[in-house]
Amino acid sequence: MKKETLILTHVLDDWVRVEKICEILEVFNNVTHIISGSDYPTSNLFLCKVYKVKQVLDGKKDDESEFIRKMVEKMKEKFDTYWAEVHLLMAIAAVLDPRVKMWSLEFIFPKIYNSVDAKDLIKMVEQTLRSPHSEYVTIYNESTTESSEQNGSFMLESSKKQSKFSTGCGFQELQNFVRQNEASPTQKSDLDVYFEDGCYMCAPEDNKFFNILD
């Protein structure tokens, strides 16, 4: 009888252990399904999904079962290495999802980091986004200014044949002033507009079919 009771206890312990392992592996299975999707873009979903993995591992690291603690310790060590390498890219992809934008970081980062680190990382992500955008704006403005100057030179040559008024009273200086200011962006950049506009709201059932590229 004692032997049967001991066997039953071991079996029950094993089932509890299996249940806990399944709780962890279920999250990994969901993340794998999202990341391996090839029929639609999924990078905007990585941060949220991978965050859930981190949340589960952090929650299980102090589990009452020594077996689970040791298993999670090894998993967490590998995960933290992966997280350190890709969290910035995942954060940028999440911000470019019009349904969540910067709110994705405001929600997730404070749950992972302390408040100071979370704020610093959010600023870093925004600066990382602004840097290439600023470079693009500079290149675009330079090309626009060059084109405007060429057109202005052509118009000036034509106007010389028609009238001496424009060059005789400082009008050319005024035109140059206008051209320089017109070439400068006077409105908010597309990135600022994107940040400040409200998030795109869709019904929960539509999230399954949402395509960020569309």
N, C-alpha and C positions, 0 to 999 in steps of 0.2 A: 504493500500500500504506500509506504513511504517512497519507494522507488518510482511508482506511478505518479505520485504527487510531485516529486522532484522533476520528472520528465515533463509533466504538464506545466510546471513553473518555467522551465527552460523554453518550452514552446511558446508560452505567453510572452516571455521576455523577447524572444526572437520576433514575434509578431509586432510588438511595440517598437522594436528596433527598425523593422521593415517599414512600418507606418511612418516613422520619422524620416527615414531615408527617402521614401516616396514623396514626402512633403517638399524635400529639398530638390529632388530630381524633377518634380513636376514643373517647378519654376524654370529650371534649366531647359526642359523640353519646350516650354512656351517660348523662351528666348531663342532657342535654336530654330524653331519653326519660323519666327519672324525674320531672323538674320539670314536664313537660307532661302527665303522667298525670292523668286526670280521673275515672277509675272508682274510685279509692281514694285515701286521704290519703297524701301523700308528704313533707310538710314535715319529718317526723322523720328523713328520709334525706338531706336536703340537705347537712348539715354534712360527713358522711362522703364524699359524692360530690364536693362542691366542693373539699374538702381534697385529693382525688386530682388535681384539675385543678391546684391550686397546687403540688402535689408534682411533677407532670410539668413544669410551666413552670419551676420552680426548677431542676429537673435538666437542662433543655435550654438554660438561659440561657448556659452556658459550652460549648455544643456546638462541635465542631471546624469545623463549616460556618458561614461568615459569614452565609450566606443564612438559616439556621435561627436564628442568634443575633439577627439583626435582626427577624425575624418574631416570635420569642418576646418580644423586648423590648417591642414594641408591644402584644402580647397581654397581657403581664404588667402593663403600665401600666394598661390598662383593667380587668384583673382585680383589681388591688390597690385600685382605687377602689371597685369593686363590693364587694369583701371588707370593706373598712372600714365600709361602710354597713349590711351585713346579717349580719355574723358573729355578733352578739349574738342576733339573732332565731333564726338557725339553731342556735346553741348551746342556747337554751332549748328549742326543738322537739326537739332530740336528747336532752336530759336527760329530757324527758317520755316518751321511748320506754322502756317498762318492761324491755326486753331489755338496755339498756346504761346508762341513767341517767347518773350523774356520771362513770362510767368512760369515756364517749365523749369527755369533755373531758380526762380524765387521759391518754388515749391520743393524742388528736389535737393538742392545744395544745402540748405539749412538742416535737412534731415541726415545729411552725411557728414558735414563739417560743423565746426563751431561757428557762431555768428560772424566773427571777424573774418575768418578764412572764406566763408561762404560769400560775403560781400566782395572781398578781394578777387575771388575767382569769377564772380559775375561781371565785375568791371573788366577783368582780363579778357573774357569772352567777347564782351562788347567792343573793346579796343581791337581785338583780333579781327572782328568783322569790319570795323571802320577803316582799318589800315589799307586793305586792298581796294576798298570802295573809294577811299580818298585818292589812291594812286590812279584809279580809273578816271575819276572826275578830273584830275590834273591833266592826264593825257587827252581826254576829250576836250577840255577847255583850250589846251594848246593847239590842237588840230583845228578847232573852231575859230580861234583867234587868227591863225595863219591863213585860213580860208577867207576870213573877213578882211584881213589886210590885203590879200591879193585882189579881192573884189573891189576894195576901197581904192587901191592903186589904179585899177582899170577905170573906175568911175572918175577918179581925179584927173586922169589923162584926158578923159572925154570932156570933163567939165572945163578944162583949160582951153579947149578949142571953142567952147560955147561962151564962157564968161570968165573974167578975171576977178569977179567979186569975192568968190569964196576964199581965194588965197590972199586977197589984199586986206582982209579985215579980221584975221584970226579965226575964220570959220573952220579952217582945217584943224586948228588946235582943239576947237570945241568938238569937232567930229571925232578926233582921236580920244578925247576924254569920254565921250559917249560910248565909243566902241569898246574901250577898256572896261567900262562899268557894265556894259551889256554882256560882255564876255564872262564876267564874274557871276557865279551863281547867286542870285538874289533871293531865291526861294529855298525852302528846306530840301535837303537831299532826299532821294528816293528811300534811302535807309532810315532817315529820321521819320519820314512819313510812314514807313512800314512799322517802326517801333511805336509811333504815337497813335496809329489807327487801331480801332478795336479789333479783337481777335475774330476770326471767322467762326461763326457758330453754326454747327450742323446737328441734326438729331442724332442721338446715341446710336440708333440702328444704321445711320449712314456712315459712321466712322469706319465700319468694316469695308466699305467700298470707296473710301476717300483716297484720291490719288493726288499727292502733293504737287506733281508736275502739271496736272490739269488746273 
